[in-house]
């Protein structure tokens, strides 16, 4: 059993649903969490997938190149961290192209994997998959197979699959069954739920022959990043139990075998 380990690379304020106009003046701290992640992965000899925001690549080109030079997979997280269902198709394509150009210039790699901000490819924005195919992507990791107040397509497959009628593999964020509903294994769930439940979810997926993909963010490895007032639910999911992320991740890296998203996609569906 292997787990695809992934990180959505954005600074702390980019994941709080703040408009880009409010990013100016915020303390830039991406390097704090990112350096902890890269050091830990290097120590454990693990390669991961980093879905990088185009705006981050512009601001931190040296750090993005360091990720690539360390042998990790470079994926796209869009440009502006705008939910896909709030973009029109032209704007979405422009963001994809802009980020592709930035990442290719800095790393020499054209990304083939995409993860939308806030998993925002939903029933309202499935048209985005066709654009990703046209732009050369082989897999998408944007659909949450459950319900969240911001995203999700309930009752969709809980494992990777070739999307019906489209030449692209969907590698959704992994969930587990808890209290009669699907609960995510990564992100805020990783910090909120007891670690034994995360392990139980991984074990259950492996027993059913399913891949697992875990996602986290650099700011989750930086518990001292600034706290600002946002909507109560966003505050809860963003700030709760940040001190647990690093030690829990260290334990998982010592227990399981990990790979990049692209590796697991190509092993199952071909290159």
PyMOL commands that set and color helices and strands:
alter all, ss='L'
color gray80, all
select helices_A, chain A and resi 12-15+20-22+30-44+54-59+61-69+84-86+89-107+117-119+127-134+188-192+195-207+218-221+232-239+244-253+261-269
alter helices_A, ss='H'
color red, helices_A
select strands_A, chain A and resi 2-9+49-52+73-76+113-114+139-140+161-162+169-170+175-178+181-184+212-217+257-259
alter strands_A, ss='S'
color yellow, strands_A
deselect
rebuild
show_as cartoon
